[in-house]
Amino acid sequence: MPIEYIARSEKRAAERGTKAYEYTQNQDTPWTPLSKPLNECRIGLISSGGLYLEDQPVFEDRDDVTFREIPADVDQADLLIHHVGYDHTDADRDPNIVQPIDPLVRLAHDGTIKDLASPVFSFMGRIPSRLQLVNETLPVLVSRLDEMEVDACVLVGP
């Protein structure tokens, strides 16, 4: 059964007396095929699940456009989650739900992908300040991915 996420979130906003989230509808992004076979690609991982390590700052509530860099060889037990937009009970038990490091490592071991780039990146998500995200944060992230020679990224959200 599909979840009518937008209708649910608009209803919740109305019940709280707050402004409904303004969803982006992107209809003009061109399809960009890979320039080489997947098994020759270094894959980046970007999650909006709000994961971070104990020695990193906790994500702020809403409008936090920062990201955390997490080593790909992290012990999953060391990951913490702070996110105001979803119930992360299941992700607390298995962070792969919102940041699938283990499955991507398995794909590298079996030769489906070349490797998983390290570090992986985590946002909190549900960021209303899209202009700040697009104009300030994403250029830094793209630069980091370029430095890491990432060919393609897996984007995961809760």
C-alpha positions as CSV (number, residue, x, y, z in Angstrom):
1,M,0.0,0.0,0.0
2,P,1.6,3.3,-1.0
3,I,1.9,6.0,1.5
4,E,0.5,9.4,0.5
5,Y,3.4,11.2,2.0
6,I,2.7,14.7,0.7
7,A,-0.9,14.6,1.7
8,R,0.0,13.2,5.2
9,S,2.7,15.9,5.8
10,E,0.3,18.7,4.6
11,K,-2.4,17.3,7.0
12,R,0.1,17.3,9.9
13,A,1.2,20.8,9.1
14,A,-2.4,22.0,9.1
15,E,-3.0,20.2,12.5
16,R,0.0,21.9,14.0
17,G,-0.9,25.3,12.4
18,T,2.4,25.5,10.6
19,K,3.3,26.1,7.0
20,A,3.3,22.9,4.8
21,Y,6.6,21.8,3.4
22,E,7.2,23.1,-0.1
23,Y,8.2,20.0,-2.2
24,T,10.5,20.4,-5.1
25,Q,9.2,19.2,-8.4
26,N,12.2,18.8,-10.7
27,Q,11.1,18.2,-14.3
28,D,14.0,19.5,-16.3
29,T,17.1,17.5,-15.0
30,P,18.6,15.7,-18.0
31,W,19.3,12.0,-17.9
32,T,23.1,11.6,-17.7
33,P,24.2,8.0,-18.5
34,L,27.4,6.6,-16.9
35,S,30.5,7.2,-19.0
36,K,31.9,3.7,-18.1
37,P,30.6,0.4,-16.9
38,L,29.3,0.2,-13.3
39,N,32.0,-2.3,-12.3
40,E,34.6,0.4,-13.1
41,C,32.8,3.1,-11.1
42,R,33.7,4.5,-7.7
43,I,30.3,5.1,-5.9
44,G,29.6,7.8,-3.4
45,L,26.9,7.6,-0.8
46,I,24.9,10.5,0.4
47,S,22.1,10.1,3.0
48,S,19.6,12.5,4.4
49,G,19.0,10.3,7.4
50,G,20.8,12.5,9.9
51,L,23.6,10.1,10.8
52,Y,26.8,11.3,12.6
53,L,29.5,10.1,14.8
54,E,29.8,10.8,18.5
55,D,32.7,13.2,18.0
56,Q,30.8,15.2,15.4
57,P,28.3,17.9,16.1
58,V,24.6,16.9,16.4
59,F,22.5,18.2,13.6
60,E,20.4,21.3,14.5
61,D,16.6,21.2,14.3
62,R,15.6,22.3,10.8
63,D,17.5,24.6,8.6
64,D,20.8,22.8,9.3
65,V,22.4,22.6,5.8
66,T,25.6,21.1,7.0
67,F,26.8,17.5,6.3
68,R,28.9,15.0,8.2
69,E,31.7,12.9,6.7
70,I,31.7,9.4,7.9
71,P,34.4,6.8,7.1
72,A,33.0,4.0,4.9
73,D,34.7,1.5,7.2
74,V,32.8,2.8,10.2
75,D,31.5,0.3,12.8
76,Q,27.7,0.6,12.4
77,A,27.4,0.6,16.2
78,D,29.2,3.9,16.3
79,L,26.6,5.7,14.2
80,L,24.1,8.0,15.9
81,I,21.0,9.6,14.4
82,H,19.4,13.0,15.0
83,H,16.6,13.9,12.6
84,V,13.4,15.7,13.3
85,G,11.5,14.5,10.2
86,Y,11.1,10.7,10.7
87,D,10.9,8.0,13.4
88,H,14.3,6.5,13.2
89,T,13.7,3.6,15.6
90,D,14.4,1.0,12.9
91,A,17.4,2.9,11.5
92,D,18.8,3.1,15.1
93,R,18.8,-0.7,15.0
94,D,20.2,-0.9,11.4
95,P,21.7,2.2,10.0
96,N,21.9,0.5,6.6
97,I,18.2,1.4,6.2
98,V,19.1,5.0,5.6
99,Q,22.9,4.8,4.9
100,P,23.5,1.5,3.1
101,I,27.2,1.1,3.6
102,D,27.2,-2.7,4.1
103,P,25.2,-3.4,0.9
104,L,27.5,-1.2,-1.1
105,V,30.6,-2.8,0.3
106,R,29.2,-6.2,-0.7
107,L,28.6,-4.9,-4.2
108,A,32.3,-3.8,-4.3
109,H,33.4,-7.3,-3.1
110,D,31.4,-9.1,-5.7
111,G,32.6,-6.8,-8.5
112,T,29.3,-5.1,-9.3
113,I,30.9,-1.7,-8.5
114,K,34.6,-0.8,-8.3
115,D,34.4,0.5,-4.8
116,L,32.6,2.6,-2.3
117,A,34.2,6.0,-1.8
118,S,35.2,7.0,1.7
119,P,34.0,9.1,3.4
120,V,30.2,8.8,2.9
121,F,28.1,11.9,3.6
122,S,25.1,12.5,5.8
123,F,22.6,15.4,6.0
124,M,19.7,15.8,8.3
125,G,17.2,16.3,5.5
126,R,13.9,18.1,5.6
127,I,15.8,21.3,4.9
128,P,13.5,24.2,4.1
129,S,16.4,26.5,3.3
130,R,16.9,25.1,-0.2
131,L,18.7,28.2,-1.6
132,Q,21.3,28.0,1.1
133,L,21.7,24.3,0.6
134,V,22.0,24.7,-3.2
135,N,24.2,27.8,-3.3
136,E,26.5,27.1,-0.3
137,T,26.5,23.5,0.8
138,L,26.2,21.5,-2.4
139,P,29.1,23.2,-4.1
140,V,31.3,22.1,-1.2
141,L,29.9,18.6,-1.3
142,V,30.4,18.3,-5.1
143,S,34.0,19.5,-4.7
144,R,34.6,16.8,-2.2
145,L,33.1,14.2,-4.5
146,D,35.3,15.4,-7.3
147,E,38.4,15.2,-5.1
148,M,37.4,11.6,-4.3
149,E,37.1,10.8,-8.0
150,V,33.5,9.6,-7.5
151,D,31.8,8.5,-10.7
152,A,28.2,8.2,-9.4
153,C,26.3,8.6,-6.2
154,V,23.6,6.7,-4.4
155,L,21.2,9.2,-2.7
156,V,19.2,7.8,0.2
157,G,16.5,9.4,2.2
158,P,14.4,8.2,5.1
